[in-house]
Amino acid sequence: MAPHKPILLLSVIQLIDSNNLQENKIYLEKELIDRFQENWCYLGSEKHRSETFRPFFYLRGDGFWHHIPNPGFRKVVTSKIKLSNFVEVKQAIKYAYIDDALFELLRNSISRDSLTKILVARWFKHKQDRYESLTKDFRSRVKQCQKI
């Protein structure tokens, strides 16, 4: 299975943990994309592309991830139309949000740590040690990741 969704979820959790996501509004913008790419470098699959827009769009089918459409795109976002590239997703979706109860749970450090451990153990058991190295300063991790 492709690891896109759990990597995006870990990226969102990291943004909450670093206080860079204080509202339940998840934008497909540089900070999220950078976190996703960094996590992909350590946890991703060589068999798949590291495209952030795909899990950002397709997580809607998992029941807890929702989209707010941009003006004029309500039907596109609520239909079964598949958006197939970054430009289409950005054009149609203003931002995503998760269920309020989950967002509040993730604001609690103990719950956040527990969910992170569960995600890593479930999806990346063979790469847990690599994920541990992601606890360092974000900028130094990006530089290190680019060397791999």
N, C-alpha and C positions, 0 to 999 in steps of 0.2 A: 504494500500500500504506500502511496505517496505521503510524505510527511508534511505537506504544506499546511494543513489545518492546525496540527499541534504546534508547529513552529510559529504560526501566526498567533495562536493563543499564548504561547510562552512570551512572545514579543509584547503583546498587550499587557500581560501580567508584569513584565519588566517595566513597562511605562508607568503602570500604576505604582509599582514598588518605588520608582525613582521620583514620584510625584509629578511626572510629566503628563499624566492623564488623571486629572482631578474630577472631570465631568464624564458622564457616561456618553461620550461622543467620540467615536473612533474614526479619525479621518485617514484617508489613504494619502498620506503626505510623507515628506522626507524622514521625519523622526521614526515613524512606524516602519517605513521601507528600510531605513538603515538598520534598525534592530532586527528586522526579519532577515536581511541579507547577512548580517553578522551571525545570527543563529543558524542560518542555512549553511554558512561556511563550516561550522562545527558539527551540525547535526543532519544536514541535508543529504540527499541521495544524488549520486552521480548519474542516475538513470532519469532524473527529472530536472526540469528547469526551475530556477529559483524566482518564480513569478509571484509577487505579492498580491497582485490583483485577483488571482484565481481563488485563493482561500477567502479573501475579503468578500468576494461575490458569493462563492459556493457554500460558505458556512451558514447561509440563510436557510438551508435545508436541514440544519441540525436542531432547530427548534428554540435556540436561545439567542441567536444572532439575528439582528433585524437591521433593515436599511431605511433611511430617510431619503426619499428621492429629491433630486433637484427639480425646480419648477418645470412642468411639462413632461416629466418622466415617470409619473406615478404608475401608469399602465405598464411601462417597460419593467419597472422594478417589481411590481406585484404579479406580473404574468410569469409564464414559464419560459420566456425568452432567455436564451443564454447569451450573456455578454462575453465576447471572446478576446478582448484585449484591454490594456490599461486605459486607453483613451475612452473607450465605450463605458467602462466602469466609472471613471472619473466624471464623464459627461452625465451619466444617469444618477449616480449616487452622491448625495451631499455628505453623508456620514453613516456609519454603522453604530449600533448600540447593542449591548447585551441585556438580558433580563435584569431588572433592577435588583432582585434578590442576589443574583450572582455578582453583580457589580459591588454591592455592599459587602458580600462575603470576601471578595478580592481586596477590598480596602483594609481588611484585617490581616495583619502580617502573619499570624499563625495559620489562618485559613489559606492565605496566599502561598505560604511555604509548603503546606500540605498538598495543595493542588499541583504546585510545581513538581514536587517529588513524585506524585502519582503520574503526571503527564510524562515526565522523563523516564520513569521506570517502565511505563506501559509502552511508550513509543521508541525510546532510545536507550534501552537497557544496555546495549553493547557500546554506547557512547557516553555513559554517565560521567566518566572521568573527564571527557572533553567538555561536557556541560559545566562541570565544576570550575573549569578554567574561565568560564564566562563571568565569574564574580568579581573580576578586576575592573579597573577603570575602563569605561566605554571606549574612549579614544585609543588607549593603548591596545585594547582588544581588537579594534578595527585594523590597526597597523599590523598586529601579529597575524590576524586572519588573512590579510593580503599577501603575506609571505608564504602561506601554506599552499 
